[in-house]
Amino acid sequence: MASPLENAVQFLKDFGFFDVVLPFLFIFALVFAVLEKTKIFGTVKEGDEQKPLQRVNAMIAFVIALFFVAVPSLVQTIKISLPQIALLLIVIVTFLMLIGSLATGANPLDLTADSYKWWKRFLYLIILLSVSAIFLNSFGWLDPILDYIVDEWQDTFIVSMVFLIIIVTSILYIVGKGEGKKE
């Protein structure tokens, strides 16, 4: 037997709340925030500060969000991608909590100022690759790309990537050793 809360969620699904209202609000908020931050359409002086033209930014964000929800494939992409990105965020936060609990001065996983740059770059690369894979998968492009790599490039691609990683690591190691204090 379904609970009243499950019935309410099902009613919202049937009503189109998850297909129209939430994607509209999401895109509107994103576009409006970007327009407010970048001040592309100019500013108006209020007191001592220059404030963005909020009415213009709101109208443009409204129109873009309406155009977005008019394309069902884009809405479906957002509905597929956002839960996966939220899961990725949970995994990253959990990983950082684990690293933070293990990071001490004697530990090789120490996140001091010297090693922090390396960890930050590593996490940015992992996040970039993960988010790219999530969106490629939501568009249906990830499987054909992986099939092409596995079928067509398997031997050449893997050997080339291993060789490239060895070369880049060697160059970074050699260049990194030359860093020192100049007098």
N, C-alpha and C positions, 0 to 999 in steps of 0.2 A: 504494500500500500504506500502510495507516494505521500510525502509530508507536504504541508502547506508551502514550505519554502521551495521544494522541488516543483510544485505546481506553479508558483510565482515565476520561477526561472523559466519553466516551459512556456508560460504565458508570454514572457518577454521575448523568448526565441520566436514564438509564433507571431508576435506583434512586429518583429523586425528590429528590435532594439539592438541586437548584436550584429545585424547586417547593415543597418543604416545609422542609427543614432550614435553608437559608440565609435565607429570609424570616423564619422563626421566630426565628433568632438575631438578625437585624437588628432586628426589632420589639421583641424582649425587651430587647436592649441599649439601644435608644432610650428605651423606657418606663422601664426601670430607672434609667437615667441621669437622666431628668427627675424621677422620684420621689425619687431620692437628693438631687438638687440642691434641689428645692423643699421637701422635708421635710413633705409634705402630711399624712402619717399619723403625725406626731409624732416625738419624739426620745427617746433614752435617754442618761442621763449616764454617760460613761465617762471617768474622770479629771477633767480640767478642761474637757473639751469636751462639747458635745451632739452625739451622732451619730444619724443617722436609723435608723429601725427596718428594718434590712436584710432580715430574714426576711419581713416584711409586704410590703415593696416588691418583693422577688423573687417572692413568690407572686402578687401582683397583676400584675406584668409577665409572668409565666408564663401566667396565664389570658388576658390581653389578647392575647399573642402566639399562643396556641392558637386563640382566636376569629378572629384575623386570618387564619391559614393555612387555616381552615375555609372561607373565602370565596375561591373561585378567581379571581374578577374582581379582587379587591384584590391578590392575589399577582401576577396578570398585570400590573396597573398598576405595581407596584414593579419587576417584571422589565423592563418597558419604560422606565420613568422613570430608574432609577438609572444605567444606562450613559450615558444622555444627559446627566444631571447631572454625571457624572464627566467627560464630554467637555467640558461647559461649564466645569468647574473647570480643566481643562487649558488651554482657550482663555483664561480669565481670567488664570491664572498666566503664560502666555506673553505676553499683552498687558501685564501689569504688569512683566515682565522687559524688554520692549521699551521701555516708558515709562521705566523706571528707567535703562536704558542711554542714553536720549536726554535725560534730565533733567539740565540744567546750569543755572547761574545765568543764562546769556545766552539760554537756550532758552525759548520761550513755553510749552513743556510742563513748565516747572519745577514740582516738587511741594513748594513751600515751605509753611510753616504757613498762609499766607493762601489759597493756591490748593488746599491739600490738602482742605479741607472741601468744595469744589466737586467735586473728583474723587471723593471718597468718596461723596457723594450721587449723583453721576452713575452710579458703578459699582453702588451699591445699587439704583438704579432699573432699570438694565439687568439685574442679577441677578434682581430681583423679577419683572420682565416675562418673562425667559427661563424661570425655574422655573415660573411660572404657565402659560406656553405649553406647556412640557413636560408638566405634569400634565394640562392641558386636552386635549392631544393624546392622552395615554395613556388618558384616559377616553372619547375619541372625540368630544369636545365642541368642539374647536378648529375643525374644518372647517365645522360648521354656523354657528358664530359668525362666522367670516370670510366665509362665503357670504352670510349675512344683511347684514353690513356692506357687502360689495361690491355685492350686488344691490339692497338696499333703501335704503341710506344713502349710496351712492357720492358723489353730488354734494353733498348737504347735509352729510354727515359730514365729508368732506375739507375743505370750506370752513369748517365750524364748528371743526374741530380746528386749522386754520391760524390762524384768527382768535383762538381761545383761547390758542394758543401765543404769538402776538404780544402779546396783552393781559397774560398772566402774565409774559412776559419784560420788558415795559415796566414793569410794576408792581415787579418785583424789581429792575430797574435803577434806578428812581426811589427806591425805599425804600433800596436799598444805597448810593446816593450820600449819603444823609442821615446815614449812620453816621460818626461822628467822635468824637474825644475830648471828653468833657464836662469842663468845669472846675468 
